[in-house]
Amino acid sequence: MSIQIHNDGLAGAAASETSRAEQLARPDGAGKPAAGQGAGSGDRVQISSLAEALTTSQSQRAATVQRLAAAYRNGSYQVDSTSIARALLNESLEAGGTESKP
């Protein structure tokens, strides 16, 4: 995943701050931070834990679907009608009867 920032249309102080940020980000060291500004003082975004959680969730879901598909194919999949009925009723009760009336 990559993020691109374009500064087209920025004016005034925002444009000068963007230019300063670009100078500081140069790998050649031309824009070293001034005294009192640590190298870690910039904004950071970390999404690796979220991406990892989503990947884990997706792989677990895929494994469950494969297991259920195999059980259905070989005829061993059993529907628990009582559990399904309970879940449908609970969901309906939690929704608070928000059906639209004619």
Stockholm file with secondary structure:
# STOCKHOLM 1.0

chainA/1-102         MSIQIHNDGLAGAAASETSRAEQLARPDGAGKPAAGQGAGSGDRVQISSLAEALTTSQSQRAATVQRLAAAYRNGSYQVDSTSIARALLNESLEAGGTESKP
#=GR chainA/1-102 SS CCCCCCCTTCCTHHHHHHHHHHHHHCTTSTTCCCTTCCTTCSCCCCCHHHHHHHHHHHHHHHHHHHHHHHHHHTTCCCCCHHHHHHHHHHHHHHHTSCCCCC
#=GC SS_cons         CCCCCCCTTCCTHHHHHHHHHHHHHCTTSTTCCCTTCCTTCSCCCCCHHHHHHHHHHHHHHHHHHHHHHHHHHTTCCCCCHHHHHHHHHHHHHHHTSCCCCC
//
